Amino acid sequence: EVCRMIWELQQTMTIVTSLDIYKDVAIKEFSTTRDTSSGDALEITVTFQQIRKVKLKTLKASAVVGPKDMKTQINRQTAVTTDQGKAVGETVTMDLGEGHISGVVK
């Protein structure tokens, strides 16, 4: 009954065996069987899966990004500053782990 309750509540646990200690483990599958060969015994089959926990990291960045070029009217209107039709600033790339942002920063 305890195994079934842990499985239904999707709780993690630590399993200690003679071979190793497994932390942050959840029950993936759970089944019980009873047949004539086992007598009054109840056979329980449990499949566990180790859960990898991660922490969310928040990055704060402040930048003014200008358009790539000044060829269109909308790019000229949305540019932060212009100098002879070109955006003024430094081109930077911010690495955000799996992605990045590139642009002109004032």
All heavy atoms as an XYZ file, in Angstrom:
813
protein
N       0.828     -1.203      0.000
C       0.000      0.000      0.000
C       0.867      1.259      0.000
O       0.541      2.237     -0.665
C      -0.946     -0.023      1.205
C      -1.994      1.051      1.173
C      -2.946      0.951     -0.028
O      -3.230     -0.164     -0.510
O      -3.373      2.019     -0.488
N       1.981      1.221      0.726
C       2.880      2.377      0.781
C       3.493      2.644     -0.595
O       3.545      3.789     -1.050
C       3.995      2.167      1.834
C       5.031      3.279      1.760
C       3.401      2.096      3.222
N       3.926      1.588     -1.290
C       4.487      1.750     -2.643
C       3.455      2.353     -3.588
O       3.778      3.246     -4.377
C       4.960      0.412     -3.192
S       6.493     -0.153     -2.461
N       2.233      1.890     -3.506
C       1.176      2.410     -4.376
C       0.922      3.892     -4.079
O       0.753      4.699     -4.989
C      -0.112      1.611     -4.205
C      -1.227      2.055     -5.159
C      -2.487      1.239     -5.017
N      -2.285     -0.186     -5.160
C      -2.180     -0.832     -6.333
N      -2.228     -0.143     -7.448
N      -2.018     -2.123     -6.373
N       0.937      4.279     -2.820
C       0.701      5.666     -2.445
C       1.843      6.560     -2.952
O       1.598      7.636     -3.498
C       0.580      5.795     -0.925
C       0.214      7.183     -0.458
S      -0.105      7.290      1.312
C       1.472      6.816      1.988
N       3.101      6.118     -2.813
C       4.242      6.886     -3.309
C       4.148      7.040     -4.824
O       4.415      8.104     -5.378
C       5.570      6.214     -2.904
C       5.754      6.311     -1.391
C       6.761      6.840     -3.632
C       6.899      5.483     -0.853
N       3.757      5.975     -5.516
C       3.617      6.004     -6.973
C       2.515      6.978     -7.389
O       2.695      7.782     -8.293
C       3.326      4.600     -7.479
C       3.103      4.504     -8.948
C       3.962      4.888     -9.937
C       1.946      3.988     -9.601
N       3.412      4.638    -11.167
C       2.172      4.078    -11.000
C       0.746      3.445     -9.164
C       1.236      3.655    -11.932
C      -0.161      3.023    -10.107
C       0.077      3.128    -11.460
N       1.378      6.931     -6.725
C       0.258      7.799     -7.078
C       0.570      9.274     -6.792
O       0.160     10.157     -7.539
C      -1.005      7.368     -6.331
C      -1.580      6.067     -6.852
C      -2.745      5.547     -6.031
O      -3.053      6.139     -4.966
O      -3.339      4.536     -6.431
N       1.314      9.557     -5.719
C       1.662     10.934     -5.369
C       2.886     11.440     -6.124
O       3.236     12.611     -6.004
C       1.916     11.042     -3.860
C       0.703     10.792     -2.965
C       1.105     10.802     -1.498
C      -0.384     11.816     -3.221
N       3.531     10.579     -6.890
C       4.711     10.918     -7.691
C       5.809     11.554     -6.840
O       6.427     12.540     -7.221
C       4.325     11.829     -8.852
C       3.332     11.199     -9.785
C       2.895     12.137    -10.898
O       3.270     13.294    -10.942
N       2.100     11.621    -11.811
N       6.058     10.966     -5.684
C       7.095     11.457     -4.783
C       8.450     10.852     -5.154
O       8.522      9.742     -5.667
C       6.771     11.089     -3.335
C       5.557     11.790     -2.786
C       5.265     11.372     -1.361
O       5.613     10.280     -0.938
N       4.601     12.253     -0.630
N       9.526     11.602     -4.870
C      10.866     11.054     -5.062
C      11.360     10.507     -3.730
O      10.876     10.883     -2.662
C      11.845     12.128     -5.575
O      11.892     13.201     -4.635
C      11.430     12.630     -6.944
N      12.327      9.598     -3.822
C      12.851      8.949     -2.625
C      14.315      8.614     -2.832
O      14.857      8.785     -3.929
C      12.059      7.678     -2.332
C      12.226      6.612     -3.410
S      11.105      5.244     -3.245
C       9.731      5.854     -4.190
N      14.957      8.098     -1.802
C      16.320      7.588     -1.872
C      16.257      6.090     -1.655
O      15.639      5.620     -0.698
C      17.209      8.241     -0.800
O      17.230      9.651     -1.026
C      18.620      7.707     -0.847
N      16.894      5.322     -2.558
C      16.930      3.870     -2.440
C      18.339      3.467     -2.040
O      19.313      3.851     -2.696
C      16.528      3.187     -3.761
C      15.092      3.561     -4.116
C      16.705      1.685     -3.673
C      14.631      3.010     -5.436
N      18.450      2.693     -0.961
C      19.740      2.220     -0.473
C      19.802      0.716     -0.710
O      18.949     -0.034     -0.234
C      19.911      2.529      1.029
C      21.256      2.030      1.534
C      19.764      4.020      1.286
N      20.814      0.284     -1.482
C      21.041     -1.141     -1.723
C      22.448     -1.491     -1.262
O      23.219     -0.608     -0.867
C      20.901     -1.486     -3.228
O      22.001     -0.914     -3.940
C      19.593     -0.980     -3.794
N      22.799     -2.764     -1.346
C      24.156     -3.167     -0.979
C      25.173     -2.701     -2.023
O      26.367     -2.661     -1.762
C      24.230     -4.684     -0.821
O      23.850     -5.305     -2.040
N      24.708     -2.327     -3.213
C      25.608     -1.882     -4.282
C      25.813     -0.379     -4.317
O      26.899      0.105     -4.602
C      25.073     -2.350     -5.646
C      24.923     -3.856     -5.826
C      24.279     -4.155     -7.169
C      26.276     -4.535     -5.710
N      24.747      0.387     -4.046
C      24.850      1.842     -4.192
C      23.672      2.527     -3.509
O      22.716      1.880     -3.072
C      24.866      2.221     -5.675
C      25.632      3.509     -5.939
O      25.887      4.272     -4.994
O      25.981      3.748     -7.114
N      23.741      3.847     -3.449
C      22.650      4.680     -2.946
C      22.144      5.502     -4.124
O      22.927      6.167     -4.800
C      23.118      5.606     -1.812
C      23.592      4.779     -0.619
C      22.010      6.570     -1.402
C      24.221      5.598      0.489
N      20.851      5.443     -4.382
C      20.241      6.141     -5.509
C      19.326      7.236     -4.956
O      18.312      6.947     -4.337
C      19.449      5.165     -6.383
C      20.283      4.004     -6.867
C      20.314      2.803     -6.174
C      21.045      4.118     -8.016
C      21.087      1.738     -6.620
C      21.819      3.062     -8.473
C      21.836      1.876     -7.764
O      22.602      0.828     -8.203
N      19.722      8.495     -5.213
C      18.949      9.636     -4.711
C      18.018     10.157     -5.797
O      18.270      9.972     -6.979
C      19.890     10.749     -4.258
C      20.728     10.363     -3.058
C      21.576     11.520     -2.604
C      22.366     11.102     -1.368
N      23.112     12.216     -0.798
N      16.962     10.828     -5.372
C      15.981     11.456     -6.275
C      15.428     10.443     -7.275
O      15.496     10.623     -8.491
C      16.593     12.654     -7.003
C      17.028     13.741     -6.042
O      16.295     13.977     -5.062
O      18.076     14.357     -6.263
N      14.878      9.368     -6.760
C      14.329      8.284     -7.572
C      12.810      8.320     -7.457
O      12.259      8.549     -6.382
C      14.876      6.922     -7.099
C      14.227      5.778     -7.831
C      16.381      6.874     -7.272
N      12.132      8.097     -8.580
C      10.671      8.044     -8.599
C      10.235      6.701     -9.161
O      10.955      6.075     -9.944
C      10.100      9.167     -9.444
N       9.061      6.262     -8.771
C       8.514      5.015     -9.297
C       7.938      5.298    -10.675
O       7.064      6.140    -10.837
C       7.430      4.447     -8.359
C       8.055      4.091     -7.009
C       6.769      3.235     -8.999
C       7.059      3.620     -5.972
N       8.459      4.574    -11.686
C       8.000      4.745    -13.058
C       6.838      3.808    -13.353
O       5.861      4.195    -13.979
C       9.156      4.488    -14.017
C       8.835      4.758    -15.459
C      10.069      4.574    -16.310
C       9.732      4.822    -17.770
N      10.896      4.665    -18.625
N       6.952      2.554    -12.934
C       5.887      1.563    -13.138
C       5.719      0.761    -11.859
O       6.671      0.531    -11.121
C       6.246      0.621    -14.291
C       6.326      1.302    -15.637
C       6.765      0.345    -16.736
O       6.629     -0.878    -16.558
O       7.249      0.832    -17.763
N       4.508      0.315    -11.638
C       4.190     -0.427    -10.417
C       3.113     -1.451    -10.745
O       2.095     -1.107    -11.345
C       3.675      0.557     -9.351
C       3.261     -0.079     -8.070
C       4.201     -0.395     -7.103
C       1.937     -0.380     -7.823
C       3.821     -0.981     -5.915
C       1.542     -0.962     -6.644
C       2.489     -1.270     -5.680
N       3.357     -2.707    -10.396
C       2.335     -3.738    -10.623
C       2.447     -4.822     -9.553
O       3.504     -5.018     -8.956
C       2.483     -4.353    -12.022
O       3.713     -5.046    -12.117
N       1.339     -5.483     -9.318
C       1.310     -6.587     -8.367
C       0.701     -7.808     -9.042
O      -0.155     -7.683     -9.929
C       0.459     -6.234     -7.127
O      -0.860     -5.902     -7.556
C       1.051     -5.055     -6.375
N       1.167     -8.975     -8.635
C       0.605    -10.235     -9.150
C       0.475    -11.221     -7.998
O       1.244    -11.194     -7.041
C       1.503    -10.850    -10.253
O       2.823    -11.036     -9.737
C       1.560     -9.977    -11.483
N      -0.490    -12.091     -8.136
C      -0.677    -13.180     -7.172
C      -1.197    -14.368     -7.968
O      -2.137    -14.246     -8.755
C      -1.684    -12.785     -6.101
C      -1.917    -13.889     -5.085
C      -2.910    -13.501     -4.041
N      -2.226    -12.665     -3.051
C      -2.829    -11.988     -2.106
N      -4.126    -12.000     -2.022
N      -2.150    -11.281     -1.255
N      -0.525    -15.497     -7.810
C      -0.986    -16.706     -8.489
C      -0.807    -17.908     -7.559
O      -0.310    -17.778     -6.440
C      -0.276    -16.912     -9.832
C       1.231    -17.015     -9.702
O       1.720    -17.450     -8.649
O       1.928    -16.677    -10.670
N      -1.184    -19.065     -8.031
C      -1.143    -20.269     -7.195
C       0.276    -20.695     -6.863
O       0.501    -21.323     -5.825
C      -1.871    -21.424     -7.907
O      -1.286    -21.615     -9.188
C      -3.348    -21.138     -8.059
N       1.247    -20.363     -7.704
C       2.625    -20.782     -7.439
C       3.255    -20.016     -6.276
O       4.188    -20.503     -5.641
C       3.486    -20.615     -8.694
O       3.607    -19.249     -9.019
N       2.753    -18.837     -5.961
C       3.332    -18.043     -4.878
C       2.569    -18.206     -3.566
O       2.940    -17.592     -2.571
C       3.389    -16.572     -5.281
O       2.086    -16.087     -5.507
N       1.528    -18.987     -3.567
C       0.762    -19.200     -2.337
C       0.082    -17.927     -1.897
O      -0.619    -17.280     -2.669
N       0.266    -17.559     -0.653
C      -0.338    -16.336     -0.117
C       0.501    -15.095     -0.381
O       0.109    -13.991      0.005
C      -0.545    -16.473      1.397
C      -1.686    -17.437      1.726
O      -2.545    -17.635      0.844
O      -1.705    -17.971      2.848
N       1.645    -15.265     -1.023
C       2.548    -14.124     -1.253
C       2.016    -13.232     -2.370
O       1.369    -13.689     -3.303
C       3.939    -14.621     -1.603
N       2.309    -11.986     -2.271
C       1.960    -11.003     -3.282
C       3.264    -10.523     -3.911
O       4.136    -10.000     -3.228
C       1.219     -9.825     -2.645
C       0.806     -8.695     -3.573
C      -0.235     -9.173     -4.572
C       0.274     -7.522     -2.771
N       3.425    -10.728     -5.211
C       4.633    -10.283     -5.907
C       4.439     -8.854     -6.390
O       3.419     -8.526     -6.999
C       4.936    -11.195     -7.093
C       5.344    -12.591     -6.682
C       5.702    -13.461     -7.865
O       6.022    -12.918     -8.941
O       5.669    -14.689     -7.712
N       5.442     -8.029     -6.106
C       5.390     -6.623     -6.495
C       6.539     -6.355     -7.460
O       7.688     -6.686     -7.174
C       5.523     -5.695     -5.265
C       4.398     -5.963     -4.278
C       5.534     -4.237     -5.689
C       4.561     -5.238     -2.969
N       6.221     -5.772     -8.587
C       7.241     -5.364     -9.554
C       7.234     -3.844     -9.626
O       6.193     -3.231     -9.896
C       6.950     -5.949    -10.950
O       6.870     -7.366    -10.844
C       8.036     -5.565    -11.941
N       8.405     -3.264     -9.361
C       8.522     -1.805     -9.342
C       9.682     -1.402    -10.252
O      10.764     -1.958    -10.154
C       8.781     -1.273     -7.916
C       8.835      0.239     -7.898
C       7.729     -1.782     -6.943
N       9.435     -0.454    -11.145
C      10.484      0.105    -11.996
C      10.718      1.537    -11.544
O       9.783      2.322    -11.434
C      10.057      0.091    -13.481
O       9.735     -1.236    -13.852
C      11.164      0.623    -14.374
N      11.993      1.841    -11.264
C      12.359      3.167    -10.779
C      13.083      3.950    -11.870
O      13.681      3.379    -12.765
C      13.289      3.056     -9.565
C      12.660      2.393     -8.382
C      12.869      1.051     -8.124
C      11.857      3.112     -7.512
C      12.303      0.431     -7.032
C      11.283      2.504     -6.414
C      11.504      1.156     -6.172
N      13.022      5.263    -11.765
C      13.772      6.139    -12.661
C      14.368      7.257    -11.838
O      13.677      7.886    -11.029
C      12.883      6.717    -13.754
C      13.633      7.600    -14.728
C      12.786      7.988    -15.927
O      11.661      7.534    -16.080
N      13.318      8.825    -16.761
N      15.669      7.513    -12.047
C      16.317      8.590    -11.325
C      15.964      9.919    -11.991
O      16.010     10.050    -13.210
C      17.833      8.392    -11.313
C      18.524      9.202    -10.256
C      19.928      8.708     -9.971
O      20.537      8.070    -10.809
N      20.427      9.000     -8.796
N      15.575     10.884    -11.180
C      15.136     12.185    -11.654
C      16.299     13.163    -11.542
O      16.949     13.254    -10.506
C      13.942     12.715    -10.816
C      12.808     11.697    -10.780
C      13.489     14.072    -11.318
C      12.211     11.374    -12.118
N      16.551     13.883    -12.602
C      17.604     14.896    -12.593
C      16.970     16.237    -12.263
O      16.145     16.753    -13.017
C      18.275     14.942    -13.956
C      19.434     15.884    -14.011
C      20.130     15.787    -15.357
N      20.869     17.006    -15.555
C      21.217     17.481    -16.719
N      20.891     16.832    -17.807
N      21.878     18.587    -16.815
N      17.361     16.816    -11.141
C      16.816     18.099    -10.714
C      17.720     19.217    -11.212
O      18.940     19.098    -11.190
C      16.718     18.169     -9.193
C      15.681     17.239     -8.617
C      15.580     17.422     -7.131
C      14.516     16.534     -6.541
N      14.406     16.722     -5.090
N      17.109     20.284    -11.672
C      17.849     21.459    -12.127
C      17.268     22.696    -11.476
O      16.128     22.700    -11.030
C      17.806     21.594    -13.671
C      18.487     20.428    -14.340
C      16.384     21.729    -14.162
N      18.058     23.740    -11.425
C      17.586     25.014    -10.890
C      17.403     25.981    -12.047
O      18.215     26.027    -12.967
C      18.596     25.599     -9.897
C      18.658     24.854     -8.597
C      19.569     25.557     -7.635
C      19.591     24.814     -6.310
N      20.413     25.488     -5.312
N      16.348     26.742    -11.991
C      16.077     27.763    -12.991
C      16.983     28.958    -12.729
O      17.091     29.437    -11.604
C      14.609     28.190    -12.932
C      14.162     29.238    -13.915
C      14.288     28.710    -15.348
C      12.736     29.635    -13.639
N      17.650     29.403    -13.768
C      18.534     30.547    -13.633
C      17.955     31.694    -14.455
O      17.643     31.526    -15.624
C      19.930     30.200    -14.135
C      20.951     31.273    -13.900
C      22.336     30.793    -14.300
C      23.381     31.832    -13.980
N      24.721     31.366    -14.351
N      17.800     32.833    -13.831
C      17.260     34.005    -14.502
C      18.395     34.967    -14.805
O      19.176     35.305    -13.913
C      16.215     34.701    -13.617
O      15.189     33.763    -13.287
C      15.603     35.883    -14.330
N      18.501     35.338    -16.059
C      19.506     36.299    -16.467
C      18.823     37.629    -16.752
O      17.795     37.670    -17.412
C      20.228     35.825    -17.735
C      20.949     34.493    -17.653
C      21.500     34.117    -19.019
C      22.077     34.570    -16.644
N      19.404     38.705    -16.238
C      18.867     40.031    -16.514
C      19.857     40.748    -17.413
O      21.045     40.805    -17.122
C      18.667     40.819    -15.225
C      17.566     40.268    -14.358
C      17.333     41.135    -13.154
C      16.210     40.564    -12.317
N      15.926     41.383    -11.149
N      19.362     41.258    -18.505
C      20.214     41.988    -19.438
C      19.470     43.240    -19.883
O      18.268     43.229    -20.077
C      20.547     41.112    -20.637
N      20.212     44.306    -20.032
C      19.637     45.553    -20.503
C      20.462     46.016    -21.686
O      21.670     46.180    -21.573
C      19.665     46.591    -19.389
O      19.138     47.803    -19.864
N      19.816     46.177    -22.823
C      20.531     46.602    -24.026
C      19.578     47.332    -24.948
O      18.386     47.086    -24.949
C      21.120     45.392    -24.732
N      20.123     48.227    -25.708
C      19.381     48.905    -26.755
C      19.907     48.334    -28.056
O      21.092     48.449    -28.363
C      19.605     50.429    -26.711
C      18.856     51.101    -27.850
C      19.158     50.972    -25.369
N      19.062     47.676    -28.805
C      19.483     47.016    -30.033
C      18.891     47.752    -31.217
O      17.679     47.952    -31.300
C      19.041     45.533    -30.041
C      19.473     44.865    -31.328
C      19.611     44.815    -28.829
N      19.740     48.180    -32.113
C      19.304     48.890    -33.298
C      19.090     47.931    -34.457
O      19.448     46.763    -34.383
N      18.524     48.405    -35.527
C      18.297     47.553    -36.693
C      19.621     47.182    -37.360
O      20.622     47.860    -37.189
C      17.437     48.419    -37.608
C      17.715     49.813    -37.181
C      18.036     49.756    -35.725
N      19.599     46.091    -38.141
C      20.802     45.634    -38.840
C      21.275     46.657    -39.871
O      22.458     46.830    -40.086
C      20.543     44.308    -39.535
C      20.571     43.122    -38.631
C      20.474     41.855    -39.454
C      20.808     40.659    -38.611
N      20.795     39.428    -39.367
N      20.350     47.299    -40.552
C      20.719     48.271    -41.572
C      19.715     49.421    -41.562
O      18.723     49.377    -40.861
C      20.780     47.615    -42.959
C      19.442     47.005    -43.355
O      18.422     47.720    -43.315
O      19.419     45.816    -43.718
N      19.989     50.443    -42.317
C      19.118     51.614    -42.364
C      18.465     51.743    -43.732
O      18.133     52.832    -44.173
C      19.929     52.869    -42.036
C      20.620     52.817    -40.682
S      19.476     52.579    -39.331
C      18.886     54.231    -39.145
N      18.262     50.646    -44.430
C      17.760     50.666    -45.804
C      16.262     50.935    -45.888
O      15.793     51.488    -46.873
C      18.092     49.344    -46.502
C      19.581     49.144    -46.697
C      19.890     47.822    -47.355
C      21.388     47.617    -47.466
N      21.735     46.311    -47.986
N      15.506     50.558    -44.893
C      14.055     50.744    -44.971
C      13.623     51.884    -44.056
O      14.302     52.233    -43.088
C      13.310     49.461    -44.554
O      13.580     49.195    -43.179
C      13.725     48.266    -45.404
N      12.461     52.458    -44.352
C      11.912     53.572    -43.580
C      11.661     53.145    -42.132
O      11.963     53.884    -41.202
C      10.621     54.086    -44.227
C       9.982     55.252    -43.515
C      10.844     56.511    -43.543
O      11.660     56.711    -44.426
N      10.668     57.374    -42.549
N      11.129     51.952    -41.943
C      10.823     51.498    -40.579
C      12.097     51.318    -39.759
O      12.138     51.652    -38.583
C       9.956     50.207    -40.587
C       9.423     49.901    -39.181
C      10.741     49.014    -41.107
C       8.350     50.829    -38.735
N      13.168     50.843    -40.372
C      14.445     50.711    -39.659
C      15.002     52.086    -39.280
O      15.545     52.254    -38.194
C      15.464     49.943    -40.502
C      15.212     48.463    -40.502
O      14.270     47.981    -39.882
N      16.041     47.716    -41.204
N      14.882     53.066    -40.171
C      15.367     54.413    -39.858
C      14.558     55.036    -38.725
O      15.094     55.722    -37.866
C      15.324     55.287    -41.113
C      16.417     54.931    -42.125
C      16.514     55.960    -43.240
N      15.340     55.987    -44.105
C      15.162     55.204    -45.169
N      16.083     54.322    -45.513
N      14.070     55.293    -45.903
N      13.238     54.770    -38.694
C      12.379     55.351    -37.656
C      12.625     54.705    -36.296
O      12.506     55.361    -35.272
C      10.913     55.194    -38.039
C      10.499     56.093    -39.180
C       9.060     55.837    -39.607
O       8.463     54.848    -39.208
N       8.527     56.727    -40.428
N      12.947     53.434    -36.275
C      13.116     52.730    -35.002
C      14.548     52.752    -34.490
O      14.815     52.284    -33.397
C      12.655     51.268    -35.125
O      13.410     50.631    -36.153
C      11.180     51.174    -35.412
N      15.486     53.314    -35.251
C      16.878     53.379    -34.801
C      16.980     54.303    -33.598
O      16.314     55.334    -33.528
C      17.770     53.884    -35.934
N      17.822     53.937    -32.650
C      17.999     54.752    -31.456
C      18.670     56.063    -31.823
O      18.195     57.137    -31.504
C      18.833     53.983    -30.410
C      19.064     54.838    -29.185
C      18.127     52.698    -30.033
N      19.794     56.002    -32.492
C      20.461     57.195    -33.004
C      21.009     56.857    -34.381
O      21.280     55.697    -34.682
C      21.625     57.651    -32.103
O      22.582     56.587    -32.023
C      21.155     57.996    -30.719
N      21.179     57.865    -35.190
C      21.745     57.623    -36.516
C      22.868     58.602    -36.772
O      22.893     59.706    -36.222
C      20.687     57.774    -37.628
O      20.144     59.082    -37.563
C      19.602     56.735    -37.502
N      23.805     58.171    -37.580
C      24.911     59.022    -37.992
C      25.130     58.738    -39.464
O      25.669     57.702    -39.825
C      26.159     58.709    -37.169
C      27.325     59.601    -37.540
O      27.104     60.620    -38.220
O      28.453     59.271    -37.152
N      24.671     59.634    -40.316
C      24.761     59.491    -41.765
C      24.106     58.188    -42.235
O      24.635     57.454    -43.047
C      26.220     59.556    -42.227
C      26.848     60.901    -41.926
C      28.304     60.953    -42.327
O      28.880     59.959    -42.751
N      28.895     62.116    -42.192
N      22.951     57.878    -41.642
C      22.179     56.723    -42.089
C      22.612     55.401    -41.513
O      22.081     54.358    -41.859
N      23.581     55.389    -40.597
C      24.038     54.131    -39.996
C      23.793     54.183    -38.495
O      23.890     55.238    -37.878
C      25.525     53.907    -40.265
C      25.838     53.712    -41.733
C      27.305     53.427    -41.921
C      27.602     53.243    -43.410
N      29.013     53.003    -43.647
N      23.495     53.028    -37.902
C      23.299     52.972    -36.459
C      24.627     53.180    -35.758
O      25.654     52.684    -36.182
C      22.705     51.624    -36.064
N      24.597     53.967    -34.700
C      25.802     54.232    -33.930
C      25.813     53.301    -32.740
O      24.839     53.198    -32.010
C      25.823     55.697    -33.447
C      27.033     55.951    -32.569
C      25.801     56.635    -34.634
N      26.898     52.627    -32.519
C      27.013     51.739    -31.372
C      28.000     50.631    -31.626
O      28.729     50.636    -32.612
N      28.009     49.692    -30.743
C      28.942     48.582    -30.826
C      28.157     47.298    -31.042
O      27.139     47.068    -30.391
C      29.734     48.492    -29.509
C      30.748     47.395    -29.469
C      31.487     47.372    -28.138
O      31.465     48.366    -27.404
O      32.062     46.331    -27.840
N      28.598     46.464    -31.966
C      27.923     45.194    -32.205
C      28.329     44.208    -31.119
O      29.517     44.016    -30.869
C      28.299     44.617    -33.589
O      27.935     45.570    -34.578
C      27.570     43.322    -33.854
N      27.342     43.628    -30.464
C      27.611     42.670    -29.388
C      26.763     41.425    -29.585
O      25.746     41.458    -30.266
C      27.307     43.264    -27.990
C      28.211     44.424    -27.681
C      25.860     43.643    -27.871
N      27.204     40.346    -28.975
C      26.434     39.116    -28.942
C      26.341     38.678    -27.484
O      27.353     38.592    -26.796
C      27.112     38.004    -29.774
O      27.225     38.455    -31.114
C      26.315     36.725    -29.739
N      25.125     38.451    -27.008
C      24.922     37.953    -25.650
C      24.619     36.470    -25.729
O      23.676     36.059    -26.409
C      23.758     38.693    -24.972
C      24.056     40.139    -24.679
S      22.747     40.944    -23.745
C      21.528     41.181    -25.020
N      25.424     35.663    -25.050
C      25.239     34.219    -25.045
C      24.277     33.862    -23.919
O      24.528     34.160    -22.766
C      26.578     33.512    -24.838
C      26.467     32.012    -25.012
O      25.368     31.517    -25.303
O      27.494     31.331    -24.848
N      23.169     33.232    -24.249
C      22.156     32.860    -23.265
C      22.098     31.350    -23.090
O      21.047     30.772    -22.855
C      20.789     33.398    -23.679
C      20.718     34.917    -23.869
C      19.358     35.312    -24.370
C      21.051     35.627    -22.590
N      23.214     30.671    -23.231
C      23.223     29.213    -23.086
C      22.921     28.554    -24.399
O      23.793     28.342    -25.227
N      21.662     28.232    -24.622
C      21.268     27.535    -25.844
C      21.009     28.482    -27.008
O      20.889     28.063    -28.147
C      20.026     26.671    -25.584
C      20.297     25.528    -24.637
C      19.095     24.637    -24.467
O      18.184     24.674    -25.310
O      19.064     23.898    -23.492
N      20.915     29.759    -26.765
C      20.654     30.712    -27.830
C      21.473     31.959    -27.622
O      22.201     32.093    -26.649
N      21.384     32.877    -28.534
C      22.115     34.135    -28.383
C      21.338     35.263    -29.049
O      20.480     35.027    -29.883
C      23.519     34.029    -28.974
C      23.535     33.844    -30.457
N      23.406     32.620    -31.039
C      23.660     34.738    -31.466
C      23.442     32.767    -32.359
N      23.594     34.033    -32.637
N      21.677     36.480    -28.649
C      21.057     37.677    -29.216
C      22.188     38.536    -29.773
O      23.181     38.770    -29.090
C      20.290     38.473    -28.150
C      19.158     37.635    -27.556
C      19.750     39.773    -28.726
C      18.467     38.282    -26.379
N      22.052     38.981    -30.987
C      23.059     39.858    -31.595
C      22.410     41.175    -31.959
O      21.242     41.220    -32.315
C      23.642     39.217    -32.855
O      24.336     38.051    -32.535
N      23.163     42.245    -31.912
C      22.636     43.527    -32.332
C      23.607     44.644    -32.066
O      24.730     44.423    -31.632
N      23.180     45.861    -32.334
C      23.995     47.049    -32.103
C      23.550     47.662    -30.793
O      22.378     47.948    -30.590
C      23.816     48.064    -33.254
C      24.612     49.318    -32.967
C      24.223     47.440    -34.572
N      24.488     47.850    -29.885
C      24.180     48.400    -28.577
C      24.775     49.785    -28.469
O      25.934     49.992    -28.808
C      24.720     47.493    -27.448
C      24.447     48.111    -26.089
C      24.098     46.111    -27.536
N      23.972     50.744    -28.026
C      24.430     52.127    -27.883
C      25.301     52.244    -26.657
O      25.056     51.698    -25.636
C      23.212     53.041    -27.767
C      23.582     54.500    -27.619
C      22.349     55.319    -27.530
C      22.704     56.772    -27.341
N      21.536     57.604    -27.177
